[in-house]
Amino acid sequence: MRTVALVGDGQMGLVLADALVTRGEKVKLWGPFPDAVEELAKTRISPRLPSFSLTREVEVCPDAATALTGADVVINAIPTQYIRSVWSGLSDHVQTGTPIACVAKGIEIGSLQCPTQVIQDVVGTTSEMCVLSGPTIATELAKHQPAAMVASSINASVAALVQDIFNVPWLRIYTHDDPLGVELAGATKNVIAIAAGICDGIELGDNAKSAMLARGLAEISRLGVAMGASVETFFGIAGVGDLATTCFSPHGRNRTCGERLGKGETLETIQETMGSVVEGVPTTKAVRELATKYGVEMPISEAVYQILYEGLPMRGAIDSLMSRDLKAENITH
């Protein structure tokens, strides 16, 4: 039995803790908000996933030191934009060389770093990092409905370790060796999912939405390749698999955000009432900066940015995309 510490008590933290216990691991879970952690310890129910009851086998820890001390593996489930601040208080409790897996999806504003890069910045270069990603709607995992993920690391033994600890009947984990591509795919697909939701909100139809997904995949692949990732990653589970789920699932926060925008709600209202972080909103800013930095044309992501931050009318954005110069279809153009 290995001891696994889960940092983050949101939806993914809860369902991953459930899987780890089923696998037979000793699980310690901690979250950054003391009141929420105390309530979870008492009731085993979180308002973030009210239909799910956390088994008593999971130890809900009142402080980070209790959760992290002696852990064989650490899993980060803190949302991207909060990783740096939360992990700044954790680094002293993580033993040198402890494998750290991360399920956050996004790009940090300012640094333009992926989640594992942010953690690496905070804890130093002594820990072995792994990205755990894929099409994983938490409400489905809570019901033990089947899903597939990739455990991606430049260290094959770390990827294999993460694969093994999540080897439960409803999860199929593949090892993978392109963590940069996996993290970029997980982050950028949220931007495209907002665009897909806008298609739903203004009732453009399935043809438009599917085209948005296909051309969105092309542009996020271009960015990934420009940054050194493998194009094949974007056509696998962590790429097109996650993109499809996020764009079409009614449970996807980013798609839902886009749909509500399309129906006329303001971004401020949506963020205040969503109940969970919509990672695609800040990531859109970061993706725009990365596209400029690497000289990559990303028209859909640019349109989402202008809708979110510059007040571009959605119909105007659609007209702009549809009136672009005619060209041959190519994944790199």
C-alpha positions as CSV (number, residue, x, y, z in Angstrom):
1,M,0.0,0.0,0.0
2,R,1.3,3.4,-1.0
3,T,0.4,6.7,0.6
4,V,-1.0,9.2,-1.9
5,A,-1.6,12.9,-1.0
6,L,-4.3,14.7,-2.9
7,V,-3.9,18.5,-3.0
8,G,-7.3,20.0,-3.9
9,D,-10.8,19.1,-2.7
10,G,-12.7,20.0,-5.8
11,Q,-14.6,17.6,-8.2
12,M,-11.5,16.0,-9.6
13,G,-9.8,15.7,-6.2
14,L,-12.8,13.9,-4.9
15,V,-13.3,11.4,-7.7
16,L,-9.6,10.6,-7.9
17,A,-9.5,10.0,-4.1
18,D,-12.3,7.5,-4.7
19,A,-10.4,5.7,-7.4
20,L,-7.2,5.5,-5.3
21,V,-9.0,4.0,-2.4
22,T,-10.6,1.4,-4.6
23,R,-7.1,0.6,-5.9
24,G,-6.1,-0.1,-2.3
25,E,-3.9,3.0,-1.7
26,K,-3.8,5.0,1.5
27,V,-5.3,8.4,0.6
28,K,-4.9,11.7,2.3
29,L,-6.8,14.7,0.9
30,W,-6.4,18.4,1.7
31,G,-7.9,21.6,0.4
32,P,-6.8,25.2,0.8
33,F,-10.0,26.4,2.4
34,P,-10.2,25.3,6.1
35,D,-14.0,25.7,6.5
36,A,-14.6,23.6,3.4
37,V,-12.2,20.9,4.5
38,E,-13.7,20.8,8.0
39,E,-17.2,20.4,6.5
40,L,-16.1,17.7,4.1
41,A,-14.4,15.8,6.9
42,K,-17.7,15.8,8.9
43,T,-20.3,15.2,6.2
44,R,-18.2,13.5,3.4
45,I,-20.3,15.6,0.9
46,S,-19.0,18.6,-1.1
47,P,-21.3,21.3,-2.6
48,R,-19.0,21.0,-5.7
49,L,-20.2,17.5,-6.3
50,P,-23.3,17.1,-4.1
51,S,-24.4,13.7,-5.5
52,F,-21.2,12.1,-4.4
53,S,-20.3,10.8,-1.0
54,L,-16.6,10.5,-0.1
55,T,-15.8,7.2,1.5
56,R,-14.6,7.2,5.1
57,E,-11.4,5.4,4.0
58,V,-10.1,8.8,2.6
59,E,-8.4,10.8,5.4
60,V,-9.5,14.4,5.0
61,C,-6.6,16.3,6.6
62,P,-6.9,19.6,8.4
63,D,-3.5,20.9,7.3
64,A,-1.1,20.4,4.4
65,A,1.7,19.0,6.6
66,T,-0.5,16.1,7.8
67,A,-1.5,15.3,4.2
68,L,1.9,15.6,2.6
69,T,4.3,14.2,5.2
70,G,5.4,10.7,4.2
71,A,3.5,10.7,0.9
72,D,4.9,8.4,-1.8
73,V,3.0,10.2,-4.5
74,V,1.4,13.7,-4.6
75,I,-1.5,14.6,-6.9
76,N,-2.3,18.2,-7.6
77,A,-6.0,19.1,-8.3
78,I,-5.7,22.8,-7.6
79,P,-6.9,25.0,-10.6
80,T,-4.1,26.4,-12.7
81,Q,-4.4,30.1,-11.7
82,Y,-4.1,29.2,-8.0
83,I,-1.4,26.7,-8.1
84,R,1.5,29.1,-7.4
85,S,-0.1,30.7,-4.4
86,V,-1.2,27.4,-2.9
87,W,2.0,25.4,-3.6
88,S,4.1,28.2,-2.2
89,G,3.0,27.1,1.2
90,L,3.5,23.4,0.5
91,S,7.0,23.1,-0.8
92,D,8.5,22.5,2.7
93,H,6.3,19.5,3.2
94,V,7.1,17.7,-0.1
95,Q,10.0,15.3,0.3
96,T,12.8,15.7,-2.3
97,G,12.2,13.4,-5.3
98,T,8.6,12.6,-4.6
99,P,6.6,12.1,-7.8
100,I,4.0,14.8,-8.4
101,A,1.1,14.2,-10.8
102,C,-1.1,17.0,-11.9
103,V,-4.6,17.1,-13.3
104,A,-5.0,20.9,-13.6
105,K,-5.7,22.2,-17.1
106,G,-4.7,25.7,-18.1
107,I,-1.9,28.2,-18.6
108,E,-0.8,30.6,-15.9
109,I,-1.4,34.2,-16.7
110,G,1.8,36.2,-16.7
111,S,4.3,33.4,-16.7
112,L,2.6,31.5,-19.6
113,Q,3.6,28.3,-17.8
114,C,1.8,25.0,-17.8
115,P,0.6,23.6,-14.4
116,T,3.6,21.2,-13.9
117,Q,6.0,24.0,-14.8
118,V,4.4,26.2,-12.1
119,I,4.7,23.5,-9.5
120,Q,8.3,22.8,-10.6
121,D,9.0,26.5,-10.1
122,V,7.8,26.4,-6.6
123,V,9.2,23.1,-5.3
124,G,12.4,23.2,-7.3
125,T,13.7,20.7,-9.8
126,T,14.0,17.7,-7.5
127,S,10.6,16.3,-8.0
128,E,9.5,14.0,-10.8
129,M,6.5,15.4,-12.6
130,C,3.7,13.7,-14.4
131,V,0.6,15.0,-16.2
132,L,-2.6,13.0,-15.8
133,S,-5.1,14.1,-18.4
134,G,-7.9,13.0,-20.7
135,P,-11.7,13.3,-21.2
136,T,-12.8,13.0,-17.6
137,I,-16.1,14.5,-16.6
138,A,-16.1,14.3,-12.8
139,T,-19.8,13.5,-12.5
140,E,-19.3,10.4,-14.7
141,L,-16.2,9.3,-12.8
142,A,-18.2,9.6,-9.6
143,K,-20.6,7.0,-11.0
144,H,-17.6,4.8,-12.1
145,Q,-18.5,5.1,-15.8
146,P,-15.6,4.1,-18.0
147,A,-13.0,6.7,-19.1
148,A,-9.5,6.8,-20.4
149,M,-6.6,9.0,-19.5
150,V,-2.9,9.4,-20.1
151,A,-0.1,9.6,-17.6
152,S,2.6,11.6,-19.3
153,S,6.1,12.1,-18.1
154,I,9.6,12.4,-19.5
155,N,10.4,9.8,-16.8
156,A,8.9,6.5,-17.9
157,S,9.0,5.0,-14.4
158,V,7.0,7.9,-13.0
159,A,4.4,7.6,-15.8
160,A,4.1,3.8,-15.0
161,L,3.7,4.5,-11.3
162,V,0.8,6.9,-11.9
163,Q,-0.7,4.5,-14.4
164,D,-0.6,1.8,-11.7
165,I,-2.1,3.7,-8.8
166,F,-5.1,4.6,-10.9
167,N,-5.6,1.1,-12.3
168,V,-9.2,0.6,-11.4
169,P,-12.0,-1.1,-13.5
170,W,-13.5,2.2,-14.8
171,L,-10.2,3.9,-15.7
172,R,-7.9,2.9,-18.5
173,I,-4.6,4.8,-18.1
174,Y,-2.1,4.9,-20.9
175,T,1.5,5.9,-20.4
176,H,2.8,8.8,-22.5
177,D,6.1,10.7,-23.0
178,D,5.0,14.2,-24.2
179,P,3.9,16.0,-21.1
180,L,4.2,19.4,-22.7
181,G,1.8,18.4,-25.5
182,V,-0.6,16.8,-23.1
183,E,-0.7,20.0,-20.9
184,L,-1.1,22.3,-23.9
185,A,-3.9,20.1,-25.3
186,G,-5.7,20.2,-22.0
187,A,-5.4,23.9,-21.7
188,T,-6.2,25.1,-25.2
189,K,-9.2,22.8,-25.7
190,N,-11.0,24.8,-23.0
191,V,-10.8,27.9,-25.2
192,I,-12.3,26.0,-28.2
193,A,-15.0,24.6,-25.9
194,I,-16.0,28.2,-25.1
195,A,-16.4,28.8,-28.8
196,A,-18.4,25.6,-29.1
197,G,-20.7,26.7,-26.3
198,I,-21.2,30.0,-28.1
199,C,-22.3,28.0,-31.1
200,D,-24.9,26.3,-28.9
201,G,-26.0,29.5,-27.3
202,I,-26.8,31.3,-30.5
203,E,-28.1,28.2,-32.1
204,L,-25.7,27.9,-35.1
205,G,-26.3,24.2,-35.4
206,D,-24.2,21.0,-35.3
207,N,-22.5,21.7,-38.6
208,A,-21.0,24.9,-37.3
209,K,-20.0,23.4,-34.0
210,S,-18.3,20.4,-35.6
211,A,-16.4,22.7,-37.9
212,M,-15.4,24.8,-34.9
213,L,-14.0,21.7,-33.2
214,A,-12.1,20.5,-36.3
215,R,-10.5,23.9,-37.1
216,G,-10.0,24.5,-33.3
217,L,-8.0,21.2,-33.2
218,A,-5.9,22.4,-36.1
219,E,-4.9,25.7,-34.5
220,I,-4.2,24.3,-31.0
221,S,-2.0,21.6,-32.7
222,R,-0.1,24.4,-34.6
223,L,0.6,26.1,-31.3
224,G,1.7,22.9,-29.6
225,V,4.1,22.0,-32.5
226,A,5.6,25.5,-32.4
227,M,6.3,25.1,-28.7
228,G,8.0,21.8,-29.1
229,A,5.2,19.3,-28.6
230,S,4.4,16.3,-30.8
231,V,1.5,16.7,-33.2
232,E,0.4,13.1,-32.5
233,T,-0.4,14.1,-29.0
234,F,-3.2,16.4,-30.2
235,F,-4.9,13.5,-32.0
236,G,-4.9,11.2,-29.0
237,I,-6.9,10.8,-25.8
238,A,-5.5,14.0,-24.2
239,G,-6.1,15.9,-27.5
240,V,-9.1,15.3,-29.7
241,G,-10.6,13.0,-27.1
242,D,-10.7,15.6,-24.4
243,L,-11.6,18.3,-26.9
244,A,-14.7,16.4,-28.1
245,T,-15.9,15.7,-24.6
246,T,-15.4,19.3,-23.5
247,C,-17.2,20.7,-26.6
248,F,-20.2,18.4,-26.5
249,S,-20.8,17.4,-22.8
250,P,-23.6,19.4,-21.0
251,H,-21.5,19.0,-17.9
252,G,-18.4,20.9,-19.3
253,R,-17.9,24.2,-17.6
254,N,-16.2,25.9,-20.5
255,R,-18.8,24.9,-23.0
256,T,-21.5,25.9,-20.6
257,C,-19.9,29.3,-20.1
258,G,-19.9,29.8,-23.9
259,E,-23.5,28.7,-24.2
260,R,-24.6,31.2,-21.5
261,L,-22.6,34.0,-23.2
262,G,-24.4,33.1,-26.4
263,K,-27.7,33.4,-24.7
264,G,-26.9,36.9,-23.5
265,E,-25.5,36.6,-20.0
266,T,-22.5,38.6,-19.0
267,L,-19.2,36.9,-18.3
268,E,-19.2,38.4,-14.8
269,T,-22.6,36.9,-14.0
270,I,-21.5,33.5,-15.3
271,Q,-18.3,33.4,-13.3
272,E,-20.1,34.5,-10.1
273,T,-22.8,31.8,-10.4
274,M,-20.9,28.8,-12.0
275,G,-19.7,27.4,-8.7
276,S,-16.5,26.2,-10.2
277,V,-13.5,27.7,-12.0
278,V,-13.9,28.2,-15.7
279,E,-10.3,27.6,-16.7
280,G,-10.8,28.6,-20.3
281,V,-11.5,32.2,-19.5
282,P,-8.0,33.1,-18.1
283,T,-6.4,30.6,-20.4
284,T,-7.7,32.5,-23.4
285,K,-5.6,35.4,-22.4
286,A,-2.5,33.2,-22.1
287,V,-3.1,31.5,-25.4
288,R,-3.3,34.8,-27.2
289,E,0.1,35.8,-25.8
290,L,1.6,32.4,-26.7
291,A,0.2,32.7,-30.3
292,T,1.8,36.1,-30.6
293,K,5.1,34.9,-29.1
294,Y,5.4,31.9,-31.4
295,G,3.9,33.5,-34.5
296,V,1.0,31.1,-34.7
297,E,-2.3,32.0,-36.4
298,M,-5.2,31.1,-34.1
299,P,-8.4,32.7,-35.4
300,I,-10.9,30.9,-33.3
301,S,-8.9,31.6,-30.1
302,E,-8.5,35.2,-31.1
303,A,-12.3,35.5,-31.7
304,V,-13.0,34.1,-28.2
305,Y,-10.5,36.5,-26.7
306,Q,-12.2,39.5,-28.4
307,I,-15.6,38.3,-27.3
308,L,-14.5,37.8,-23.7
309,Y,-12.3,40.8,-23.2
310,E,-13.0,43.4,-26.0
311,G,-16.8,43.2,-26.3
312,L,-16.8,41.9,-29.8
313,P,-20.4,40.9,-30.7
314,M,-20.7,37.1,-31.3
315,R,-22.3,37.5,-34.7
316,G,-19.5,39.7,-35.7
317,A,-17.0,37.1,-34.6
318,I,-18.7,34.4,-36.6
319,D,-18.9,36.7,-39.7
320,S,-15.2,37.4,-39.4
321,L,-14.3,33.7,-39.2
322,M,-16.5,32.8,-42.2
323,S,-15.1,35.6,-44.4
324,R,-11.5,34.6,-44.0
325,D,-9.5,34.0,-47.2
326,L,-10.3,30.7,-48.9
327,K,-7.6,28.1,-48.7
328,A,-6.9,24.3,-48.8
329,E,-7.5,22.4,-45.6
330,N,-4.3,21.7,-43.8
331,I,-3.6,21.0,-40.2
332,T,-0.7,23.4,-40.2
333,H,-2.5,26.4,-41.9
